Amino acid sequence: MIVAIDGPAGSGKSTTAKLAAERLGFRYLDTGAMYRAIAVRALAERLDLDDEAGVTSLAQRERVLFAHEEGSALPTRVTIGAHDVTAAIRTPEADAAVSHVARLARVREAMLAQQRSIAEGRDVVVEGRDIGTVVFPQAEVKVYLTASPHERARRRTAEQAERGHAVEHEEVLESIERRDEIDSTREVAPLQAAEDAVELDSTELSVDEVVDAIEALVHSARSAAGGPR
Ligand code: CDP
């Protein structure tokens, strides 16, 4: 079964997708981490982030892989080719670069193929921007998660502080709004809710409440398919 969770930065996707995967016993697939890995390598190789040919060649050449311990929903490491980028993909530099490479059509094509191959034959909770619309339009459960911009910036500021990156709320808000703008207005696979997605606003909901709602959707998708509850 595929559970697709889409939404903008800071909407709570990662936290809820991870917990949902753990509770359901599914694998967690973070497609944003894959675009982040490409961005980090592109920066390291000093590629021009808008150079579609250069960045595409990188995305076609290198596989982004998630290392999982046996039976574990969450990965322990993220690698691209021979490079471990587990920490590098979470820096403010990666935040600022990622939407530029994610806008490139042929980079998305390469990532789409890798995403489908990772999910092949598995039960997965997949989070991203275009999962319910483009990557897995046949997903049995689709959720579009939102929250107010201030709440999203507050969450991201706290997250960065935990990682030891000192950032100002206003700066984070601007960075998030810039990314939303690029992500929602790009030509290929823009951020939008699938027509058949269930929209959840997490501004006033706890993580547990959102995950409960996702679990309930999984259970009803299973009973609709005649499977176990
Ligand atoms: O965690 P956060 O919401 O900040 O971002 P993310 O999920 O790690 O995604 C980072 C960026 O990757 C997004 O701003 C998009 O530009 C891009 N992305 C995308 O285009 N398509 C996806 N399926 C996932 C991420």
py3Dmol code that shows the C-alpha trace and the ligand (Angstrom):
import py3Dmol

protein = """\
ATOM      1  CA  MET A   1       0.000   0.000   0.000  1.00  0.00           C
ATOM      2  CA  ILE A   2       1.127   3.550  -0.685  1.00  0.00           C
ATOM      3  CA  VAL A   3       0.310   6.397   1.672  1.00  0.00           C
ATOM      4  CA  ALA A   4       1.143   9.725  -0.010  1.00  0.00           C
ATOM      5  CA  ILE A   5       1.649  12.804   2.156  1.00  0.00           C
ATOM      6  CA  ASP A   6       2.165  16.101   0.355  1.00  0.00           C
ATOM      7  CA  GLY A   7       2.339  19.658   1.585  1.00  0.00           C
ATOM      8  CA  PRO A   8       4.524  22.763   1.980  1.00  0.00           C
ATOM      9  CA  ALA A   9       7.634  23.215   4.145  1.00  0.00           C
ATOM     10  CA  GLY A  10       6.992  22.977   7.880  1.00  0.00           C
ATOM     11  CA  SER A  11       3.477  21.589   7.532  1.00  0.00           C
ATOM     12  CA  GLY A  12       4.491  18.683   9.749  1.00  0.00           C
ATOM     13  CA  LYS A  13       4.835  16.177   6.920  1.00  0.00           C
ATOM     14  CA  SER A  14       8.109  14.654   8.040  1.00  0.00           C
ATOM     15  CA  THR A  15       7.180  14.210  11.686  1.00  0.00           C
ATOM     16  CA  THR A  16       3.790  12.746  10.913  1.00  0.00           C
ATOM     17  CA  ALA A  17       4.952  10.617   7.959  1.00  0.00           C
ATOM     18  CA  LYS A  18       7.713   9.089  10.099  1.00  0.00           C
ATOM     19  CA  LEU A  19       5.434   8.310  13.021  1.00  0.00           C
ATOM     20  CA  ALA A  20       2.725   6.972  10.707  1.00  0.00           C
ATOM     21  CA  ALA A  21       5.267   4.661   9.015  1.00  0.00           C
ATOM     22  CA  GLU A  22       6.469   3.381  12.390  1.00  0.00           C
ATOM     23  CA  ARG A  23       2.961   2.760  13.692  1.00  0.00           C
ATOM     24  CA  LEU A  24       1.847   1.039  10.490  1.00  0.00           C
ATOM     25  CA  GLY A  25       5.058  -0.971  10.067  1.00  0.00           C
ATOM     26  CA  PHE A  26       5.627   0.635   6.638  1.00  0.00           C
ATOM     27  CA  ARG A  27       8.860   2.027   5.171  1.00  0.00           C
ATOM     28  CA  TYR A  28       9.252   5.800   5.258  1.00  0.00           C
ATOM     29  CA  LEU A  29      10.357   7.442   2.019  1.00  0.00           C
ATOM     30  CA  ASP A  30      11.388  11.104   2.141  1.00  0.00           C
ATOM     31  CA  THR A  31      11.488  12.328  -1.465  1.00  0.00           C
ATOM     32  CA  GLY A  32      12.560  15.823  -0.353  1.00  0.00           C
ATOM     33  CA  ALA A  33      15.752  14.254   0.989  1.00  0.00           C
ATOM     34  CA  MET A  34      16.459  12.993  -2.534  1.00  0.00           C
ATOM     35  CA  TYR A  35      16.215  16.480  -4.069  1.00  0.00           C
ATOM     36  CA  ARG A  36      18.279  17.763  -1.163  1.00  0.00           C
ATOM     37  CA  ALA A  37      20.979  15.154  -1.889  1.00  0.00           C
ATOM     38  CA  ILE A  38      21.141  16.327  -5.506  1.00  0.00           C
ATOM     39  CA  ALA A  39      21.375  19.961  -4.368  1.00  0.00           C
ATOM     40  CA  VAL A  40      24.180  19.175  -1.913  1.00  0.00           C
ATOM     41  CA  ARG A  41      26.226  17.344  -4.562  1.00  0.00           C
ATOM     42  CA  ALA A  42      25.549  20.059  -7.132  1.00  0.00           C
ATOM     43  CA  LEU A  43      26.901  22.652  -4.664  1.00  0.00           C
ATOM     44  CA  ALA A  44      29.925  20.466  -3.857  1.00  0.00           C
ATOM     45  CA  GLU A  45      30.683  20.021  -7.546  1.00  0.00           C
ATOM     46  CA  ARG A  46      30.232  23.764  -8.044  1.00  0.00           C
ATOM     47  CA  LEU A  47      27.549  23.272 -10.672  1.00  0.00           C
ATOM     48  CA  ASP A  48      25.323  26.160 -11.635  1.00  0.00           C
ATOM     49  CA  LEU A  49      22.008  25.187  -9.957  1.00  0.00           C
ATOM     50  CA  ASP A  50      20.028  26.349 -12.958  1.00  0.00           C
ATOM     51  CA  ASP A  51      22.187  24.365 -15.405  1.00  0.00           C
ATOM     52  CA  GLU A  52      19.700  21.663 -16.339  1.00  0.00           C
ATOM     53  CA  ALA A  53      22.145  19.547 -18.350  1.00  0.00           C
ATOM     54  CA  GLY A  54      24.774  19.514 -15.610  1.00  0.00           C
ATOM     55  CA  VAL A  55      22.414  18.801 -12.716  1.00  0.00           C
ATOM     56  CA  THR A  56      20.482  16.218 -14.769  1.00  0.00           C
ATOM     57  CA  SER A  57      23.655  14.348 -15.568  1.00  0.00           C
ATOM     58  CA  LEU A  58      24.376  14.216 -11.836  1.00  0.00           C
ATOM     59  CA  ALA A  59      20.834  12.960 -11.082  1.00  0.00           C
ATOM     60  CA  GLN A  60      21.047  10.284 -13.769  1.00  0.00           C
ATOM     61  CA  ARG A  61      24.514   9.164 -12.773  1.00  0.00           C
ATOM     62  CA  GLU A  62      24.111   8.917  -8.993  1.00  0.00           C
ATOM     63  CA  ARG A  63      21.609   6.885  -7.005  1.00  0.00           C
ATOM     64  CA  VAL A  64      20.217   8.301  -3.805  1.00  0.00           C
ATOM     65  CA  LEU A  65      19.929   5.515  -1.265  1.00  0.00           C
ATOM     66  CA  PHE A  66      18.470   5.217   2.215  1.00  0.00           C
ATOM     67  CA  ALA A  67      20.134   2.699   4.530  1.00  0.00           C
ATOM     68  CA  HIS A  68      17.628   0.917   6.774  1.00  0.00           C
ATOM     69  CA  GLU A  69      18.334  -1.424   9.607  1.00  0.00           C
ATOM     70  CA  GLU A  70      16.437  -4.682   9.226  1.00  0.00           C
ATOM     71  CA  GLY A  71      12.710  -4.073   9.697  1.00  0.00           C
ATOM     72  CA  SER A  72      13.123  -0.401  10.567  1.00  0.00           C
ATOM     73  CA  ALA A  73      10.721   2.211   9.139  1.00  0.00           C
ATOM     74  CA  LEU A  74      13.264   5.024   9.311  1.00  0.00           C
ATOM     75  CA  PRO A  75      16.607   5.163   7.513  1.00  0.00           C
ATOM     76  CA  THR A  76      19.850   5.663   9.415  1.00  0.00           C
ATOM     77  CA  ARG A  77      21.865   7.218   6.536  1.00  0.00           C
ATOM     78  CA  VAL A  78      21.274   8.952   3.225  1.00  0.00           C
ATOM     79  CA  THR A  79      23.884   8.543   0.510  1.00  0.00           C
ATOM     80  CA  ILE A  80      24.287   9.749  -3.042  1.00  0.00           C
ATOM     81  CA  GLY A  81      26.789   7.706  -5.009  1.00  0.00           C
ATOM     82  CA  ALA A  82      29.748   7.260  -2.688  1.00  0.00           C
ATOM     83  CA  HIS A  83      28.893  10.297  -0.543  1.00  0.00           C
ATOM     84  CA  ASP A  84      27.157  10.261   2.817  1.00  0.00           C
ATOM     85  CA  VAL A  85      24.940  13.366   2.925  1.00  0.00           C
ATOM     86  CA  THR A  86      22.860  12.551   6.014  1.00  0.00           C
ATOM     87  CA  ALA A  87      23.766  15.794   7.815  1.00  0.00           C
ATOM     88  CA  ALA A  88      24.544  18.004   4.809  1.00  0.00           C
ATOM     89  CA  ILE A  89      20.998  17.798   3.407  1.00  0.00           C
ATOM     90  CA  ARG A  90      19.588  19.525   6.521  1.00  0.00           C
ATOM     91  CA  THR A  91      21.638  22.742   6.506  1.00  0.00           C
ATOM     92  CA  PRO A  92      20.207  26.179   5.644  1.00  0.00           C
ATOM     93  CA  GLU A  93      22.462  26.090   2.505  1.00  0.00           C
ATOM     94  CA  ALA A  94      20.670  22.948   1.321  1.00  0.00           C
ATOM     95  CA  ASP A  95      17.331  24.614   2.167  1.00  0.00           C
ATOM     96  CA  ALA A  96      18.201  27.557  -0.045  1.00  0.00           C
ATOM     97  CA  ALA A  97      19.469  25.458  -2.976  1.00  0.00           C
ATOM     98  CA  VAL A  98      16.987  22.594  -3.151  1.00  0.00           C
ATOM     99  CA  SER A  99      14.037  24.275  -4.875  1.00  0.00           C
ATOM    100  CA  HIS A 100      16.314  25.389  -7.702  1.00  0.00           C
ATOM    101  CA  VAL A 101      17.301  21.863  -8.665  1.00  0.00           C
ATOM    102  CA  ALA A 102      13.798  20.495  -7.948  1.00  0.00           C
ATOM    103  CA  ARG A 103      12.411  22.838 -10.576  1.00  0.00           C
ATOM    104  CA  LEU A 104      14.318  21.137 -13.402  1.00  0.00           C
ATOM    105  CA  ALA A 105      12.097  18.769 -15.426  1.00  0.00           C
ATOM    106  CA  ARG A 106      14.759  16.219 -16.294  1.00  0.00           C
ATOM    107  CA  VAL A 107      16.066  16.106 -12.740  1.00  0.00           C
ATOM    108  CA  ARG A 108      12.500  15.328 -11.616  1.00  0.00           C
ATOM    109  CA  GLU A 109      12.235  12.576 -14.225  1.00  0.00           C
ATOM    110  CA  ALA A 110      15.380  10.930 -12.902  1.00  0.00           C
ATOM    111  CA  MET A 111      14.151  11.208  -9.292  1.00  0.00           C
ATOM    112  CA  LEU A 112      10.692   9.893 -10.189  1.00  0.00           C
ATOM    113  CA  ALA A 113      12.246   6.699 -11.561  1.00  0.00           C
ATOM    114  CA  GLN A 114      14.365   6.279  -8.425  1.00  0.00           C
ATOM    115  CA  GLN A 115      11.365   6.932  -6.145  1.00  0.00           C
ATOM    116  CA  ARG A 116       9.217   4.332  -7.902  1.00  0.00           C
ATOM    117  CA  SER A 117      11.991   1.809  -7.749  1.00  0.00           C
ATOM    118  CA  ILE A 118      12.529   2.325  -3.998  1.00  0.00           C
ATOM    119  CA  ALA A 119       8.781   1.856  -3.301  1.00  0.00           C
ATOM    120  CA  GLU A 120       8.367  -1.125  -5.643  1.00  0.00           C
ATOM    121  CA  GLY A 121       6.677  -4.061  -3.923  1.00  0.00           C
ATOM    122  CA  ARG A 122       6.672  -2.370  -0.488  1.00  0.00           C
ATOM    123  CA  ASP A 123       4.228  -0.790   1.917  1.00  0.00           C
ATOM    124  CA  VAL A 124       5.452   2.795   2.160  1.00  0.00           C
ATOM    125  CA  VAL A 125       4.566   6.177   3.564  1.00  0.00           C
ATOM    126  CA  VAL A 126       5.933   8.634   0.997  1.00  0.00           C
ATOM    127  CA  GLU A 127       6.221  12.338   1.662  1.00  0.00           C
ATOM    128  CA  GLY A 128       6.860  15.129  -0.810  1.00  0.00           C
ATOM    129  CA  ARG A 129       5.222  17.731  -2.988  1.00  0.00           C
ATOM    130  CA  ASP A 130       3.948  15.726  -5.983  1.00  0.00           C
ATOM    131  CA  ILE A 131       3.449  12.240  -4.581  1.00  0.00           C
ATOM    132  CA  GLY A 132      -0.350  12.042  -4.844  1.00  0.00           C
ATOM    133  CA  THR A 133      -0.434  13.957  -8.125  1.00  0.00           C
ATOM    134  CA  VAL A 134       2.527  12.649 -10.158  1.00  0.00           C
ATOM    135  CA  VAL A 135       4.715   9.998  -8.527  1.00  0.00           C
ATOM    136  CA  PHE A 136       1.996   7.685  -7.160  1.00  0.00           C
ATOM    137  CA  PRO A 137      -1.358   8.886  -8.506  1.00  0.00           C
ATOM    138  CA  GLN A 138      -2.699   5.391  -7.695  1.00  0.00           C
ATOM    139  CA  ALA A 139      -1.814   5.731  -3.968  1.00  0.00           C
ATOM    140  CA  GLU A 140      -4.540   4.180  -1.800  1.00  0.00           C
ATOM    141  CA  VAL A 141      -4.298   7.007   0.765  1.00  0.00           C
ATOM    142  CA  LYS A 142      -3.518  10.639  -0.074  1.00  0.00           C
ATOM    143  CA  VAL A 143      -3.147  13.387   2.489  1.00  0.00           C
ATOM    144  CA  TYR A 144      -2.418  17.061   1.847  1.00  0.00           C
ATOM    145  CA  LEU A 145      -1.037  18.590   5.023  1.00  0.00           C
ATOM    146  CA  THR A 146      -1.005  22.342   5.632  1.00  0.00           C
ATOM    147  CA  ALA A 147      -0.461  24.791   8.495  1.00  0.00           C
ATOM    148  CA  SER A 148      -0.345  28.571   8.745  1.00  0.00           C
ATOM    149  CA  PRO A 149       2.924  30.174   7.491  1.00  0.00           C
ATOM    150  CA  HIS A 150       3.783  31.472  10.995  1.00  0.00           C
ATOM    151  CA  GLU A 151       3.301  28.073  12.578  1.00  0.00           C
ATOM    152  CA  ARG A 152       5.392  26.458   9.828  1.00  0.00           C
ATOM    153  CA  ALA A 153       8.222  28.974  10.359  1.00  0.00           C
ATOM    154  CA  ARG A 154       8.027  28.478  14.123  1.00  0.00           C
ATOM    155  CA  ARG A 155       8.433  24.702  13.721  1.00  0.00           C
ATOM    156  CA  ARG A 156      11.313  25.012  11.237  1.00  0.00           C
ATOM    157  CA  THR A 157      13.157  27.560  13.438  1.00  0.00           C
ATOM    158  CA  ALA A 158      12.935  25.188  16.405  1.00  0.00           C
ATOM    159  CA  GLU A 159      14.153  22.292  14.248  1.00  0.00           C
ATOM    160  CA  GLN A 160      17.167  24.240  12.987  1.00  0.00           C
ATOM    161  CA  ALA A 161      17.977  25.374  16.551  1.00  0.00           C
ATOM    162  CA  GLU A 162      17.972  21.731  17.659  1.00  0.00           C
ATOM    163  CA  ARG A 163      20.492  20.996  14.929  1.00  0.00           C
ATOM    164  CA  GLY A 164      22.664  23.851  16.172  1.00  0.00           C
ATOM    165  CA  HIS A 165      21.863  26.280  13.324  1.00  0.00           C
ATOM    166  CA  ALA A 166      20.989  29.676  14.783  1.00  0.00           C
ATOM    167  CA  VAL A 167      18.310  31.216  12.563  1.00  0.00           C
ATOM    168  CA  GLU A 168      15.777  34.020  13.049  1.00  0.00           C
ATOM    169  CA  HIS A 169      12.053  33.354  12.803  1.00  0.00           C
ATOM    170  CA  GLU A 170      11.606  36.129  10.213  1.00  0.00           C
ATOM    171  CA  GLU A 171      14.426  34.753   8.060  1.00  0.00           C
ATOM    172  CA  VAL A 172      12.964  31.266   8.172  1.00  0.00           C
ATOM    173  CA  LEU A 173       9.516  32.611   7.320  1.00  0.00           C
ATOM    174  CA  GLU A 174      10.949  34.373   4.283  1.00  0.00           C
ATOM    175  CA  SER A 175      12.922  31.302   3.208  1.00  0.00           C
ATOM    176  CA  ILE A 176       9.817  29.117   3.517  1.00  0.00           C
ATOM    177  CA  GLU A 177       7.683  31.593   1.598  1.00  0.00           C
ATOM    178  CA  ARG A 178      10.299  31.844  -1.145  1.00  0.00           C
ATOM    179  CA  ARG A 179      10.402  28.065  -1.447  1.00  0.00           C
ATOM    180  CA  ASP A 180       6.574  27.777  -1.450  1.00  0.00           C
ATOM    181  CA  GLU A 181       6.452  30.327  -4.239  1.00  0.00           C
ATOM    182  CA  ILE A 182       8.984  28.441  -6.407  1.00  0.00           C
ATOM    183  CA  ASP A 183       7.420  25.052  -5.593  1.00  0.00           C
ATOM    184  CA  SER A 184       3.829  26.122  -6.301  1.00  0.00           C
ATOM    185  CA  THR A 185       4.449  28.068  -9.479  1.00  0.00           C
ATOM    186  CA  ARG A 186       6.931  25.818 -11.266  1.00  0.00           C
ATOM    187  CA  GLU A 187       5.778  24.241 -14.536  1.00  0.00           C
ATOM    188  CA  VAL A 188       6.612  20.651 -13.694  1.00  0.00           C
ATOM    189  CA  ALA A 189       4.786  18.876 -10.881  1.00  0.00           C
ATOM    190  CA  PRO A 190       3.961  22.000  -8.827  1.00  0.00           C
ATOM    191  CA  LEU A 191       3.002  21.700  -5.174  1.00  0.00           C
ATOM    192  CA  GLN A 192      -0.753  21.153  -5.112  1.00  0.00           C
ATOM    193  CA  ALA A 193      -3.309  18.887  -3.496  1.00  0.00           C
ATOM    194  CA  ALA A 194      -4.438  15.915  -5.576  1.00  0.00           C
ATOM    195  CA  GLU A 195      -8.171  16.080  -6.308  1.00  0.00           C
ATOM    196  CA  ASP A 196      -8.756  12.971  -4.233  1.00  0.00           C
ATOM    197  CA  ALA A 197      -6.468  13.977  -1.327  1.00  0.00           C
ATOM    198  CA  VAL A 198      -7.824  14.497   2.172  1.00  0.00           C
ATOM    199  CA  GLU A 199      -6.714  17.954   3.345  1.00  0.00           C
ATOM    200  CA  LEU A 200      -5.596  18.259   6.963  1.00  0.00           C
ATOM    201  CA  ASP A 201      -4.684  21.582   8.586  1.00  0.00           C
ATOM    202  CA  SER A 202      -2.171  20.814  11.343  1.00  0.00           C
ATOM    203  CA  THR A 203      -1.946  24.357  12.799  1.00  0.00           C
ATOM    204  CA  GLU A 204      -4.000  23.400  15.826  1.00  0.00           C
ATOM    205  CA  LEU A 205      -3.527  19.633  15.785  1.00  0.00           C
ATOM    206  CA  SER A 206      -0.958  17.582  17.676  1.00  0.00           C
ATOM    207  CA  VAL A 207       1.263  15.141  15.790  1.00  0.00           C
ATOM    208  CA  ASP A 208      -0.688  12.265  17.350  1.00  0.00           C
ATOM    209  CA  GLU A 209      -3.986  13.673  16.165  1.00  0.00           C
ATOM    210  CA  VAL A 210      -2.703  13.949  12.578  1.00  0.00           C
ATOM    211  CA  VAL A 211      -1.249  10.428  12.670  1.00  0.00           C
ATOM    212  CA  ASP A 212      -4.521   9.074  14.114  1.00  0.00           C
ATOM    213  CA  ALA A 213      -6.334  10.607  11.149  1.00  0.00           C
ATOM    214  CA  ILE A 214      -3.856   9.032   8.706  1.00  0.00           C
ATOM    215  CA  GLU A 215      -4.187   5.620  10.378  1.00  0.00           C
ATOM    216  CA  ALA A 216      -7.969   5.856  10.148  1.00  0.00           C
ATOM    217  CA  LEU A 217      -7.648   6.551   6.407  1.00  0.00           C
ATOM    218  CA  VAL A 218      -5.381   3.518   6.000  1.00  0.00           C
ATOM    219  CA  HIS A 219      -7.862   1.317   7.819  1.00  0.00           C
ATOM    220  CA  SER A 220     -10.759   2.464   5.698  1.00  0.00           C
ATOM    221  CA  ALA A 221      -8.719   2.032   2.490  1.00  0.00           C
ATOM    222  CA  ARG A 222      -7.978  -1.535   3.621  1.00  0.00           C
ATOM    223  CA  SER A 223     -11.578  -2.350   4.356  1.00  0.00           C
ATOM    224  CA  ALA A 224     -12.655  -0.799   1.052  1.00  0.00           C
ATOM    225  CA  ALA A 225     -10.175  -3.171  -0.626  1.00  0.00           C
ATOM    226  CA  GLY A 226     -11.553  -6.084   1.432  1.00  0.00           C
ATOM    227  CA  GLY A 227      -8.242  -6.618   3.256  1.00  0.00           C
ATOM    228  CA  PRO A 228      -7.433  -6.935   6.965  1.00  0.00           C
ATOM    229  CA  ARG A 229      -8.313  -3.997   9.199  1.00  0.00           C
TER     230      ARG A 229
END
"""
ligand_1 = """\
25
CDP
O 11.088 19.350 4.873
P 10.752 20.492 3.957
O 9.289 20.620 3.781
O 11.475 21.729 4.253
O 11.286 20.164 2.543
P 11.519 18.796 1.876
O 10.303 17.928 1.931
O 12.810 18.239 2.369
O 11.697 19.264 0.354
C 12.677 20.188 0.015
C 12.393 20.744 -1.377
O 12.485 19.677 -2.332
C 11.030 21.343 -1.590
O 10.991 22.692 -1.229
C 10.836 21.161 -3.097
O 11.489 22.179 -3.805
C 11.561 19.871 -3.376
N 10.682 18.693 -3.461
C 10.002 18.492 -4.621
O 10.074 19.305 -5.519
N 9.242 17.370 -4.795
C 9.140 16.464 -3.815
N 8.421 15.370 -4.022
C 9.815 16.660 -2.604
C 10.565 17.815 -2.431
"""
view = py3Dmol.view(width=600, height=400)
view.addModel(protein, "pdb")
view.setStyle({"model": 0}, {"cartoon": {"style": "trace"}})
view.addModel(ligand_1, "xyz")
view.setStyle({"model": 1}, {"stick": {}})
view.zoomTo()
view.show()
